[in-house]
Amino acid sequence: MRLREEPTLMSQLSFFSAESVPPAVADLTGILAAPGQAVLVSESGQRAARLSVVVDRLWRAEALADMINEAGLTAEIARTDEDSPLVRTDVDERLTPIAAAWTRGAVKTVPPQWLPGPRELRAWTLAAGYPEADRYLLGLDPHAPDTHSALASAMMRIGIAPTLIGTRGSRPALRISGRRRLLRLVENVGEPPRDTEAFSMWPRT
């Protein structure tokens, strides 16, 4: 009699897509894998935090705002001085553990045990994902170079081994190539937002 094998972490991650996983505040850590920022604040003696990210297209901000609202937080869309879309959460104490885990002093860091699940990958893709020929790039924070290798390692641990590129420029990214890796990414992030441009920027095999 053959024993049934227990599923591995990788097979569990590829089995679920972002649409089938319940929303959670932790989904928004995908914003921090991208060029997002976490800020800890104190209000009336209580610690709270806010997450924000500047994006290059309004559809990205709108889709991220939907994820923020689905997680039970309040989203706000604004514009930077350079007129780029900015999406951010309201200040909320539920974000304090995330901001604390992703910050060392005033520097952004990646928690050692962090793994991007389907909804974290979706947030990352919404914030900073774009195609490059038959490959796909997940943008990194150019102002937090110490996070780049850690994020590459986190992707390797979920079976989507990337190539780290552009570390000396203004657009560092993790490049995902190969049908198997791209398929795993596509399976995880789910369907693109209902926007023509979003469809053209979404990962595909």
C-alpha positions as CSV (number, residue, x, y, z in Angstrom):
1,M,0.0,0.0,0.0
2,R,1.5,3.3,-1.0
3,L,1.4,6.1,1.5
4,R,0.2,9.5,0.4
5,E,2.9,12.1,0.4
6,E,2.4,15.3,2.3
7,P,2.3,18.4,0.0
8,T,5.4,20.5,0.1
9,L,5.4,24.3,0.6
10,M,6.0,24.8,-3.1
11,S,3.1,22.6,-4.2
12,Q,0.8,24.4,-1.7
13,L,1.8,27.8,-3.0
14,S,1.2,26.8,-6.6
15,F,-2.1,25.2,-5.8
16,F,-3.7,28.4,-4.6
17,S,-4.1,31.6,-6.5
18,A,-4.6,35.1,-5.2
19,E,-8.3,34.8,-5.8
20,S,-8.7,31.7,-3.6
21,V,-6.8,33.0,-0.6
22,P,-8.7,35.1,1.9
23,P,-7.5,38.7,2.1
24,A,-5.2,39.6,5.1
25,V,-3.2,42.6,6.2
26,A,0.0,40.6,5.6
27,D,-0.8,40.6,1.9
28,L,0.4,44.2,1.8
29,T,4.0,43.2,2.5
30,G,4.2,42.7,-1.3
31,I,4.2,46.5,-1.5
32,L,7.3,46.6,0.6
33,A,9.0,44.0,-1.6
34,A,8.4,46.6,-4.4
35,P,9.5,50.2,-3.8
36,G,6.9,50.7,-1.1
37,Q,7.6,52.3,2.3
38,A,6.5,51.7,5.8
39,V,6.4,54.5,8.4
40,L,5.9,54.0,12.1
41,V,4.1,56.8,13.9
42,S,2.9,57.5,17.5
43,E,-0.5,58.9,18.1
44,S,-1.7,59.6,21.7
45,G,1.0,57.3,23.0
46,Q,-0.1,54.4,20.7
47,R,2.2,53.1,17.9
48,A,0.7,52.7,14.5
49,A,2.0,52.6,10.9
50,R,1.3,53.5,7.3
51,L,2.3,51.7,4.1
52,S,2.6,53.6,0.8
53,V,4.0,53.1,-2.7
54,V,4.5,55.4,-5.7
55,V,3.5,53.7,-9.0
56,D,3.7,54.6,-12.6
57,R,0.1,54.0,-13.6
58,L,-3.3,54.9,-12.1
59,W,-4.6,51.3,-12.6
60,R,-1.8,50.0,-10.3
61,A,-2.9,52.5,-7.6
62,E,-6.5,51.6,-8.0
63,A,-5.9,47.8,-7.9
64,L,-3.7,48.2,-4.8
65,A,-6.3,50.3,-3.1
66,D,-8.8,47.5,-3.7
67,M,-6.4,45.1,-2.0
68,I,-5.9,47.5,0.9
69,N,-9.7,47.8,1.4
70,E,-10.2,44.0,1.0
71,A,-7.7,43.6,3.9
72,G,-10.0,45.7,6.1
73,L,-7.9,48.8,6.0
74,T,-8.6,52.2,4.4
75,A,-6.9,53.2,1.2
76,E,-6.1,56.6,-0.2
77,I,-4.9,57.5,-3.7
78,A,-3.1,60.8,-4.2
79,R,-0.4,62.3,-6.5
80,T,3.2,63.1,-5.8
81,D,4.8,66.4,-6.6
82,E,6.0,64.8,-9.9
83,D,2.3,63.8,-10.6
84,S,2.9,60.1,-10.1
85,P,0.1,58.1,-8.6
86,L,0.6,57.3,-4.9
87,V,-1.5,54.8,-2.9
88,R,-1.3,54.5,0.8
89,T,-3.1,53.1,3.8
90,D,-4.5,55.1,6.6
91,V,-2.5,55.1,9.8
92,D,-3.5,51.9,11.5
93,E,-2.1,50.0,14.5
94,R,-2.6,46.7,12.7
95,L,0.3,47.6,10.4
96,T,2.7,48.2,13.3
97,P,4.1,44.6,13.4
98,I,4.7,44.7,9.6
99,A,6.4,48.1,9.7
100,A,8.6,47.0,12.6
101,A,9.6,43.7,10.9
102,W,10.5,45.5,7.7
103,T,12.5,48.3,9.3
104,R,15.9,48.2,10.9
105,G,16.6,51.7,12.3
106,A,15.6,53.9,9.4
107,V,16.5,51.3,6.7
108,K,14.1,48.9,5.0
109,T,14.9,45.2,5.5
110,V,13.4,41.9,4.7
111,P,12.3,39.7,7.6
112,P,14.4,36.5,7.6
113,Q,11.4,34.1,7.4
114,W,9.3,36.2,4.9
115,L,7.9,34.2,2.0
116,P,5.7,35.8,-0.7
117,G,2.4,33.9,-0.9
118,P,-0.1,34.4,-3.7
119,R,-1.6,37.7,-2.5
120,E,1.8,39.1,-1.6
121,L,3.0,38.3,-5.1
122,R,-0.1,39.9,-6.5
123,A,0.6,43.1,-4.6
124,W,4.2,43.1,-5.7
125,T,3.1,42.6,-9.3
126,L,0.5,45.3,-9.1
127,A,3.1,47.7,-7.7
128,A,6.1,47.0,-9.9
129,G,5.6,44.2,-12.3
130,Y,6.2,44.5,-16.0
131,P,7.0,42.2,-19.0
132,E,10.3,42.1,-20.8
133,A,10.0,40.1,-24.1
134,D,9.3,36.5,-22.9
135,R,10.4,37.2,-19.4
136,Y,8.8,39.1,-16.4
137,L,10.3,41.6,-14.1
138,L,9.4,42.3,-10.5
139,G,10.7,45.8,-9.6
140,L,12.8,46.3,-6.5
141,D,13.4,49.4,-4.3
142,P,16.4,51.3,-5.7
143,H,16.8,53.0,-2.3
144,A,17.0,49.7,-0.4
145,P,19.8,47.7,-2.1
146,D,20.3,45.5,1.0
147,T,16.8,44.0,0.3
148,H,17.5,42.8,-3.2
149,S,19.4,39.5,-2.5
150,A,17.1,38.7,0.4
151,L,14.0,39.0,-1.9
152,A,15.7,36.9,-4.6
153,S,16.3,34.2,-1.9
154,A,12.7,34.4,-0.8
155,M,11.5,33.9,-4.4
156,M,13.9,30.9,-4.7
157,R,12.3,29.3,-1.6
158,I,8.9,29.3,-3.2
159,G,10.2,27.8,-6.5
160,I,10.4,30.9,-8.7
161,A,14.2,31.3,-8.9
162,P,14.9,34.8,-10.4
163,T,17.9,36.6,-11.7
164,L,18.8,39.9,-10.0
165,I,19.4,42.6,-12.5
166,G,20.0,46.4,-12.7
167,T,21.5,46.7,-9.2
168,R,23.7,49.6,-10.4
169,G,20.9,51.5,-12.0
170,S,17.7,53.2,-11.1
171,R,15.4,50.2,-12.0
172,P,16.7,47.1,-10.1
173,A,14.4,44.0,-10.6
174,L,14.1,40.3,-10.3
175,R,13.9,38.8,-13.7
176,I,11.8,35.6,-14.0
177,S,12.3,33.5,-17.1
178,G,11.5,30.0,-18.3
179,R,8.0,28.5,-18.8
180,R,7.9,26.6,-15.5
181,R,8.8,29.6,-13.4
182,L,6.5,32.0,-15.3
183,L,3.7,29.5,-15.0
184,R,4.1,29.3,-11.2
185,L,4.0,33.1,-11.1
186,V,0.9,33.3,-13.2
187,E,-0.8,30.6,-11.1
188,N,-0.2,32.6,-8.0
189,V,-1.0,36.1,-8.9
190,G,-4.4,35.4,-10.5
191,E,-6.2,37.4,-13.1
192,P,-5.1,41.0,-14.1
193,P,-7.3,44.0,-13.1
194,R,-10.0,44.8,-15.7
195,D,-7.9,47.4,-17.5
196,T,-6.5,47.1,-21.0
197,E,-3.1,48.3,-20.0
198,A,-3.0,46.1,-17.0
199,F,-3.6,43.1,-19.2
200,S,-0.7,44.0,-21.4
201,M,1.6,44.4,-18.3
202,W,0.5,41.1,-16.6
203,P,2.6,38.0,-16.5
204,R,1.8,35.3,-19.0
205,T,3.3,32.1,-20.3
